[in-house]
Amino acid sequence: MQGKIDASAIIYPNVIIKNNVHIGSYCVIGEPAAGYYTDDNYVAKPVIIGENSIIRSHTVIYENVTIGASFQTGHHVTIREETSIGSHCSVGTLSDLQGRIKIGNYVRIHSNVNINQLTMIDDYVWIYPRVVTTNDKYPPMGNLIATHICKFAQVCAGSVLLPGITIGEDSLVGAGSVVTKDVPPGVVVFGNPAKEKCLIADIKDDGGNYTYPWRDYLTQDRGYPWQNK
């Protein structure tokens, strides 16, 4: 199947677009980094957009970005240079990925999320609306350190992760939390500052049924590999 590129989209020559990619109106793919404006001999680094991807209107993707298959954006998404995104990922409307970011496979980033430089996000992570990751402990010194969100973790709406934090595998950060220290695997934290409240394995829904680790109780088909076996 052939993809579709809207006539108003700007696609720079350094862009490689795989099969069946749809790029919406007023997108800019391959936007040059700052050096382009000061160096007459500047050579932009490539952008790769994986097959079966949908890039919705007004999205801007800078040079030196690699995106895997079956990727989707909402509208007005920005993805800065030196970012790597795996397959089957999505980034919601008005989200801003500030570059030098590594994202695994099957990662869901909702709307209005700000992911700062050096953030590492492993496979199967969920990041909900208005989450912010930070990277400078003593701003504006610029001594950036990475935030790491491990496999199957969830960071709920409106949370802020301070620089250098690791969110452990299968953990859950409750809505509106300010996370000031590492979160161990498999626990629930929330509050300002976020504190450990319980194990995720202890959580039950309103009917008294266990719900976590979420991958073990997921009933809706989300297209995960283990759901197709």
N, C-alpha and C positions, 0 to 999 in steps of 0.2 A: 504494500500500500504506500502511495506517495503522501508525503506531508504537505503542509501548506504554510507559506510565509506571506503575511500580509504586506501589501504594497508599501505601506508607510513605515515598515520596520527597517532599521539600519543594521546591516550585517557587514562587519569589517572583513577584509581579505584574510585575516589570520584565523578565521572561524572554520571549524570542521563540523558539519552537521550530518549526523547519521540518518538512517532511513526512518520515514514516518514521523518526522518532527513537525509540530505545529507551533508557529511563532506568531503571536498576535500583533495588533496594531500598536505602533509607536514604541515597540521594543528597540533596545540598542544592544547588540551582541558583539562583544569584542572591544568594548570601550577601552581606549588606551590609558595606561597609568600616567602619573604626573610627568615622568621623564619625556614623554612625547612632546610636551609643550616647550621644552628647553633644548632638546637635542635634534638637530636637523637630520641626523643619521639614525634616528631611533628605529629599532626593529621590534615590533610588537610580538609578544609571545603568544602561542596558539591557545585557542579555546576549543574544547571538544564538548559537543552536546550529544548525549547518548540517544539511541534509537527509542522510538515510541514516547518521546517526551512532549510535554505541552508547556509552552512558555507564554503566559497570558499578558495582556496588554500593559504597556508602560514599564515592563521589567527591564532593568539594566544589568548586564553581565559584563564585567571587565575582562581584560586579557588575562592569560595565564590561569584559567579556570578549567577544571576537568569535571564533567558531570556524567554519571552513569545512565543506564537505560531506565526508561519508565519514570522519568522525573517530571514533577509538576510544580508550577508556581501559581500563586494567586496573582493579583494585580499590583503594580507599583512595587515590585520586589527589587532590592539591590543586592548584588553579589559581587564583592570586591575581589581583587587579584590575589593569586596564590591560594585559592580555595579548591579543595578536592571534595567532591560529593559522590557517594556510592550510588548503587542502583535502587530503584523503588523508593525514592525519597520525595518529600513534598515540603514546600516552603510557602506559608500563607501570605495573604495580602498585607502590604505595607511592612513586611519584615526586612531587616537590614543585616546582612552578613558582611562584617567589616574586613574580611580578608585574612589570609594566612590561617585558615580554618581547615580542619580535617573532619569530615563527616562520613560515617559508615553507611551501611545499607539499611533500608527500611526505617529510616528516621522520619518522624513526623514533626514538623515545626509549624505551629499555628500562626495566626495573624498578629501583627504588631510586636514581633519578637526582635530583640537586638542581641546579636551574637558578636562579641568583640573578638579582636585578633587573638590568635594562638589557641582558641578554644578547640578542644577535641571532643567529639561526640561519637560514641560507639554505636554498634548496630542496635536496632529495635528500640531506640529511645523515643519518648514522647515529650515534647516541649509545648506547653499550652500558652494561650495569648498573654502578651505583655511581660513575658519573662525577659530579664536582662542578665547577661553574663558580663563580668568586669575583669580587668587585667592589669591595673596599675594600683598597687597598694598605697603609693604616696603621690597621687596626681598633683601637678602634671609632670613628674620626674621622667616618665616614659620608660621605667624599668619594668617591662611587661613580663608577666608570668601567666602560665596557661591554667585555664579551668578545664577539668576533665569530667565528663558525664559518661558513666559506664553503662554497659549493655542492660537493656530492659528497664532502665530507670525512668521515672516520670518526674517532671518539674512542673508544678501546677501554676495556674494563672497568677500573674502579678508578682512572682518571686524574683529576688535579686540574689545572684551568686557572687560573693566577693572573690577577689583574685586568688588564684592558686588552689581553689577548692576542688576536691574530688568527691563526686556524687557516686556512691557505691552501686554495684550491680543490684538490680531488682529493688532499689530503694524508691521512696516516694517523698517528694518535698511538697508539703501542703501549700495551698493558695496563700499569697501575700507574705510569704516567709522571706526573711533576710538571713541567708546562710553564711555564717562567719567561720565555720570550721568543717573539716571533712565529715561526710556522712557515711557511716559503715554500710556494708551491703545488707539488703533485706530489712531495712528499718523505715519507719515513718518519722519524719521531723516536720515541725511547723512552729511558727511564731517569729518574733523579732526580739532577740536573736533566735534562730531556729534551734529547738531542742528535741532530743529523741523522746518519742512518746510511746512507741510500741513496735513490735515486729509486724511486717506486712502480712505475715501468715496468720496473725490474730484478727485481721479485719474481716467483718461479716457485713453483708448488705442488709437492707431493711427486712428481708425475709429470713434472716439468720443463716444465710449461706456464705461460706467462705468465698472470697473473690480474688485473692492474691497468693502467689505470684500470678499476675494477670494472664500470662501466656498459657497457664494451665487451666484457666477457667473461661477463656475467650470463646463465646458462642457465635458472635457475628463474624462473617467471613471478611477478613481484612486483607486477604491475599498473601498471608505469610506462608513461607515454605512448608511448615509443618501442617498447615490446614489443607494442603493439596495432596497429602499422602493417602 
